[in-house]
Each structure stands twice: as structure tokens, then as C-alpha cells.
Amino acid sequence: MNTQQKIIDTAISVLNENFAATFEDIAVRCDINRRTLHRYFKNRNELLEACSTNMLRAWELAAIAACKSSKDPLVQLEHLLYAGIDSGTKYAFLIKLTDIESQPTTYESEESATYFNLRNQLFDAIQELQKEKVIDDQFPLPWIKILFTSVITATITAFRSGDIAPNEIKKLAWHSFSRSIGIQLNK
């Protein structure tokens, strides 16, 4: 791993623990000096942007893998939920930062076109499942998307609280989401 990626990975870890961490705190955890850190990133905002880009790329790759994990759209949707939980847990400080700033991102990678294509295919599949009455058709797709994101957020909050067993949390999330859009799970 190169030094720049090591700094980004360390910053993600440090900022998840303490969003107020300084450049100095991050440098110490990287086992480098602050001057070296400044060679790679001019300031905290530039480092946050690099962390954000790293998160978005990781999310796209995880989402692509989830969508390619099965031909069954319900399995894809379940795996996508799990990928969102994993991603959100790793990058919790960036999710909070995005909520605070509420600014659209201009991120685009080599994987972006594949990600958007697979995501749109899954959205189309959800609408087909509604026509087949597998998913309740009273819920418009924008509602399902918002609910999906909200379940991920609630799951991350529950995970971070420590009150829910980590080995159960994803299944609880899937059960909550799937039942809330009318999917009857096999017991």
C-alpha cells in the first residue's frame, strides 16, 4: 500500500473515532510526521475529499458485487443492503459530514457507469416485482429508495450503540426492510 492510501485509511479510522482529530493526530497514527502528511494533502478539507472519494469508490465496487451476486433481484437487494451497512459502518464520519453539508458530489470513476447501470436494472426489477405482487405496489420507488437508505442509517446507529448483537444486525435490517415493503420472507 502506498503512503497516500495509508494516510487515507488511517484518517478514516481516526476520524470515525473522533471527527475533531487534527492533522497531527492522523500523522501520529500513520507513524509519519505532519510535514509528510502535508506533502500529500494541503489541508484537512483536501484529506476529507480524498476520504470521500475512497468511500464512493468502495461503495460502487461493493454495490456492483452485490448486484452481480445473483440473478434473483431479491437476493441482489438483500446483498445491496448488507453492502450499504458495511460501507456505512466503515465510513460513518463521512455519512455524518454529508448529512451536515448536504452538497451534491461530482465523483465519477471507471466503475460509475457499471454501478449506475446495475442500480437502474435493480430499480426496474423492483418495479417488475411490484407488478408481480412480490413487493407491495402501494409504495412508489422513491419511497422504497428512501426507506432503504433509512434502514441502513438505523442499522449503523444500532451497530455503533453496541446494544444489538453484531452477528444479528444485518438480518434484522433485511427483515425490517423487506417486511416494510411487503415481501413475505420464508421462515
N, C-alpha and C positions, 0 to 999 in steps of 0.2 A: 504494500500500500504506500502511495506517495505521501509526502508531508502535508500537502494541501488537503487530501482526503482524510488523513489522520486528524487534522485540525477540525475539519467539518464534523467528523464522527464524534470527536471529543466535545466539541461545542454543543452538539445535540444532547449528549449525555449530561453535561454540566448545566445547560440551560433548562433541561427538564427538571433537574433537581432545584435549581434556583435561577429564575429568569433574570434576576438582578445581577447575576455574576458578571464580573468585569473581564476585560481582555486579559488582565493579569491572572485572574483565576483560571481562565481557559488555557493560557500559556503554561501555567504551573502543571495543570493536569495533563497537558500534552508533553510535558518534560522538555519544553523549549523556552527560550526567553521571549519577552514581549517584542523585542526588535524583530526576531524571526517571524513572529506572528504577523507583524505589520508588513513584512515583505510579501506576504500572501494576501492580506486583507487590509485595506487602508483604515477601516473603522468598523465599528460594531454593526452598523447597517449593512455594509458590504458582506460581512460574515453571515448575518441573518439571511440575506438574499441567497447566498451560496447554500445555506442550510435548507432554505425553502425550495430551491431548485433540486437539491438532493432528494427532498421529500417527494416532490412531484414526480420525479423520475422513478423513484422506488414505488410510488403508488401506481403509476402507469404499468410498470412491469408486473406488479402483484395483481393488478386488475386484469391484465392480459392473460396471465397464468390462470386466474380464476375462471375467466370466460372460456378458456380453452380446455378446462379440466374435464368437461363432459359435454355431450350433445344435448343433455336434458337442461332446459332453461331454469328449472327449479334448483337443480344442483349448482348450476352456474351462479344463480342469485345467492344461494347459501354460501358458496365459496367466496363470492364477492363481498358479502357481509363480513366474513371472517378476515378477509384481506384488509378491509376497511378498519376493523378493530385492531388488527396487528399494526397497521400503519399509524393509526391514531394514537395507539399506546406509545409507540416509539417516538413519535413527533408531537407529543401533547403540547409542548410550549408553542409550537408553530400554529397549531389549531387555535389556541387562545389568542395568539398575536393576530391571526387572520380575522378572527371574530371582532377584535378590537379595532383593527384598521379598516376592515370591510372594503378593501380595494381589490379590483379585479387583477388577476395575474396575466402576464403576457408570455408565460412559459410555453415553450414548444420544443419537443425533442424528436429524435428519429422515430421513436415509438408512438408519438402522439397520434398520428393518422391511424395506426393499427388500433390503439386504445379507443379512439372515438368511433371507429367503425364497429368494433366488437360491442362497445357500450350501446350504440344505437341498435344493433341487432338484438341485444338483450331487451332493450326497451320495446322493440317491435314484438319480441316473443312474449313479453308481459301482456301486451295488448291482445295478442292471439290467445293467451291463456285466459284472459278475461272473457273473450268471445266463447271459449270452450267451458266457461264457468268453473275453471280450476282456481282462478283468482276472482274475487268479488268484483263485478263490473261497476259497482256504485262509486268506486274510488278512481278519480282521474289520475293519470300518470304523474302529473306534477305533485299531487298529494303523496303518491307512493314514493317518489324520489325524496321528498322532504322527510317523510316518515322513516325511510331507510337511513338517511343521514342522522336523524334524531336518535334512532336506536343505537347507532354506532357511538354517538356522543354520550348517551346514557350508559352504555356498556363500559366505555373508557372511564367515566366517572365512578362507576361501581367497582371497576378493577382497581383504580387508584385508591379507593376508600379502604380496600382490604377486607370489606365486610362479606364479600361473595367469594366462594372458592374459585381460584383461577382456572381449575380444570373444568368447571361447570359454566363459566361465564359466557362462552361463545354459544353453547347450546341454548342457554336461557335467552340470549339475544335472538337467535334464529326462531325459537319457539314464539317469542313475543312478536317479532316482526311478521312471521308467516301467518300466525293466527289473526293478527290485526288487519291483514288484507284478505282474510277469508280462506286461506289454504288450510285444509284439514290434513294434519300430519298423521302418518301411520304410527301407532303406539308401539 
